[in-house]
Amino acid sequence: MIQNKRGISQAFSPARTEDILRRATPFDVFDMSQVLVRSISDLCGADHGGDKEAIARWSANKTPGGLRDQMTVEGSEFWILIRAGQTAAVGALSDLDPAGGTGRITLNYVDPGFRGTGASTAMLAGLEERLRALGANDGVLTSTATARAFYDRRGWQPAGPARRGRWILGYPMRKSLH
């Protein structure tokens, strides 16, 4: 971990000097909720097909209260990328298994207004660096259909057949962090 010039802990030095990648706090849950719900609604059409009920189910635990509760789970870390004074991306980690040498990326969502600007790539790089710092040799995640090509381009490999998750079909992926 390093400190930026404002004294905020960062997982890595972001590609853009104006980016701030930091651990999220309970004060961030409102902005995080908005980013997650907008990203799911506006960017994940390949997964939910515009089905309002599917979007509602997927977003149900993305409320400020739901996020606050998730942040209290031992072993979970929530991160935000701030760009131009706005929350541009939200990420999370969990399931660190030092004995097995793995850690899980559970969230990596970009606000639609920042799609294509490198915000999600910066978040992913920070999450991978944090997993390495925590002793993980391999990262695991379950991708959406929307994000599979994104992860493929960044060195993530399929790690089993697609499986039905709580709301959508998920694609297990793995990456060596060495």
C-alpha positions in Angstrom: 0.0 0.0 0.0 1.2 3.5 -0.7 -0.1 6.9 0.3 -1.0 9.5 -2.3 -0.3 13.2 -1.7 -3.6 13.5 0.2 -2.6 10.6 2.5 -5.2 8.2 1.1 -4.1 4.6 1.0 -3.9 3.2 -2.5 -3.4 -0.3 -3.8 -1.2 0.9 -6.6 -0.2 4.0 -8.5 -3.1 4.6 -10.9 -2.4 5.2 -14.5 -3.9 8.7 -14.4 -2.4 11.0 -11.8 -5.8 12.4 -11.0 -7.2 8.9 -10.2 -7.6 7.9 -6.5 -8.0 4.3 -5.8 -8.9 3.7 -2.1 -10.7 1.5 0.3 -14.3 2.4 0.4 -15.9 3.5 3.7 -19.5 3.4 4.9 -19.7 7.1 3.8 -19.2 5.9 0.1 -22.2 3.5 0.0 -24.6 5.9 -1.6 -22.2 6.7 -4.6 -21.3 3.0 -4.8 -24.9 2.0 -5.0 -25.6 4.4 -7.8 -22.6 3.2 -9.8 -23.5 -0.5 -9.4 -27.2 -0.1 -10.3 -26.4 2.2 -13.3 -23.7 -0.3 -14.5 -26.0 -3.3 -14.2 -29.0 -1.5 -15.7 -27.2 0.3 -18.6 -24.2 -1.9 -19.4 -25.1 -5.5 -18.7 -27.8 -6.0 -21.2 -26.1 -9.1 -22.6 -26.8 -10.7 -19.2 -30.3 -9.4 -18.3 -31.7 -8.7 -21.7 -33.5 -5.6 -20.4 -35.7 -7.7 -18.1 -36.7 -5.3 -15.4 -37.3 -8.1 -12.9 -33.9 -9.5 -13.5 -32.3 -6.1 -13.1 -34.2 -5.6 -9.8 -33.1 -9.0 -8.5 -29.5 -8.4 -9.5 -29.5 -4.9 -7.9 -31.4 -5.8 -4.7 -28.3 -6.1 -2.5 -26.7 -3.1 -4.1 -28.6 -0.6 -2.0 -26.6 1.6 0.4 -27.8 -0.5 3.4 -27.0 -3.8 1.6 -23.5 -2.5 0.7 -23.0 -1.3 4.3 -23.9 -4.8 5.5 -21.5 -6.5 2.9 -18.7 -4.2 4.0 -18.8 -5.7 7.5 -18.2 -9.2 6.4 -14.8 -10.3 7.6 -12.3 -10.8 4.8 -14.2 -8.5 2.4 -12.7 -5.3 1.0 -14.5 -2.7 -1.0 -12.6 -0.3 -3.2 -13.6 2.8 -5.2 -11.8 4.6 -8.0 -12.4 8.3 -8.0 -11.8 10.2 -11.2 -12.6 13.9 -11.7 -14.2 14.0 -8.2 -16.7 11.2 -9.1 -16.9 7.5 -8.2 -16.0 6.0 -11.5 -15.6 2.3 -10.5 -16.4 0.0 -7.6 -14.5 -3.2 -6.8 -14.5 -5.8 -4.1 -12.4 -8.7 -2.9 -13.2 -11.7 -0.6 -12.4 -15.3 0.1 -8.7 -14.8 0.5 -7.3 -18.3 1.1 -3.6 -18.0 2.0 -3.2 -21.8 2.3 -4.6 -22.2 -1.2 -2.9 -19.1 -2.5 -6.1 -17.6 -4.0 -8.3 -14.6 -3.6 -11.6 -13.7 -5.2 -12.6 -10.5 -7.1 -16.3 -10.2 -6.3 -17.1 -6.8 -7.9 -15.6 -4.7 -10.7 -18.2 -2.3 -12.1 -17.7 0.9 -14.0 -20.1 3.8 -14.1 -21.6 4.1 -17.6 -20.2 7.7 -17.9 -16.7 6.3 -17.5 -17.0 3.2 -19.7 -14.1 3.1 -22.2 -11.9 5.5 -20.2 -9.7 2.9 -18.5 -11.5 3.2 -15.1 -12.4 -0.5 -14.9 -8.9 -1.5 -16.1 -7.4 0.6 -13.4 -9.7 -0.9 -10.8 -8.9 -4.4 -12.0 -5.1 -3.7 -11.8 -5.6 -2.4 -8.3 -7.6 -5.4 -7.2 -5.0 -7.7 -8.7 -2.2 -5.8 -6.9 -4.0 -6.0 -3.6 -4.5 -9.8 -4.0 -0.8 -10.1 -4.6 -0.1 -7.9 -1.5 -2.3 -10.2 0.5 -0.3 -13.3 -0.6 -2.5 -14.6 -3.4 -0.8 -16.4 -6.2 -3.9 -16.7 -8.2 -7.0 -14.6 -8.6 -10.5 -16.0 -9.3 -13.7 -14.3 -10.3 -17.0 -15.1 -11.9 -17.5 -12.9 -15.0 -20.7 -11.8 -16.6 -21.3 -12.3 -20.3 -20.8 -8.6 -20.7 -17.3 -8.6 -19.1 -15.9 -11.9 -20.4 -14.0 -10.3 -23.3 -12.7 -7.5 -21.0 -11.2 -10.1 -18.7 -9.9 -12.3 -21.6 -7.9 -9.2 -22.9 -6.3 -8.8 -19.4 -5.0 -12.4 -19.1 -7.9 -14.1 -17.3 -8.6 -17.6 -18.4 -11.8 -19.7 -18.3 -11.8 -21.9 -15.2 -14.8 -24.2 -15.8 -18.2 -24.3 -17.4 -20.6 -21.4 -17.1 -23.0 -21.9 -14.2 -26.3 -20.3 -13.2 -25.7 -17.8 -10.4 -28.2 -16.1 -8.2 -29.5 -14.0 -11.0 -27.5 -14.6 -14.2 -25.2 -17.0 -15.9 -21.7 -16.7 -14.6 -18.4 -17.6 -16.2 -15.6 -18.8 -13.7 -12.2 -17.3 -14.5 -8.7 -17.6 -13.1 -5.4 -15.7 -13.5 -1.9 -16.2 -12.2 -0.9 -13.1 -10.3 2.9 -13.7 -10.8 
